[in-house]
Amino acid sequence: MQILQRIADDNYRNRLIVTEVCKALDDGRSPIVLTSLTSHVEILSAMLADSCKNVITLVGSESVKEKRMKMERLQNVSKEEALVIIATGKYVGEGFDCSRLDTLFLALPVSWKGIVAQYAGRLHRDYPGKKIVQVYDYIDIHVPICDVQTAVERLCVCWV
């Protein structure tokens, strides 16, 4: 967990992710940014707040009322408005559906191909105008354990 927290706290890396998310928004895409740490959701959300009016954060620790309010807000964002979801991967596991999503940012390393396939599967829902889905993965070559995970992720993204 300490390694993931260090990666999540890396300001340069986070700026890189936010820059790419902003480019995706400028291109009319609907991205979801997934991380495994609630603190990382908060960091990225704060960094994106000035760039997008509809930054919706989804984390498992929220109350039922908070989750319901956020899902209602998500449903009320028109397709013409920019939207970015920043969530913990566990939150968007089974049962999460937002068919307009077309771009996935894996903000922290993932080590099991089934999870990568599940996350990417969230993008493969029919939606008017959706033609191409994109997956962004950030390679942490200077963190040895992540380099091994990256090899697994590359295989997974190609496989999906």
C-alpha positions, 0 to 999 in steps of 0.5 A: 500500500505504501508504494501505491500511496507514493505513486498516488501522491506524485504531483508530476504523474498526477499532472500528466494524468489530468492533462490527458483527461483534459485533452480527452474532454476537449476531444468530446470524450467521456472519461472515467479515471480509476484508482484504488485509493480514495485519497487519489480520487480526492487529489485528481478531483481537486486538480480537475475541478477548474477544468470540468464542471461535472467532475463526479467522484465515486468511492465505496466509503460514501453513505447510501444517500451520498451515492444515490445523490451522485448517481442522480447527478450523473444521470442529469448531466446532458450528453452535450456537457463535459463529464469526468468520473473519478472513482475507486475501481471497487466502486465501479465493479459489478453493477455500475453502468454509465453507457456514455463512457468511452475513455478509461484512465488507469491511474494506479497499477492493476495486477490482475487481467480480469480487473482490467477486462472488467474496467474496459468492459464498462466502456463497451456499452452502446451509446449514440455516437460512440465509435472508439473506446480508449484505454490509458495506462501509465507505466511506472518503470522506476518502481520495480513491482509496478514494472511487473504489473505493467507487463500484465496490464499490457497483455490485458489491454491488448486482450480486451 
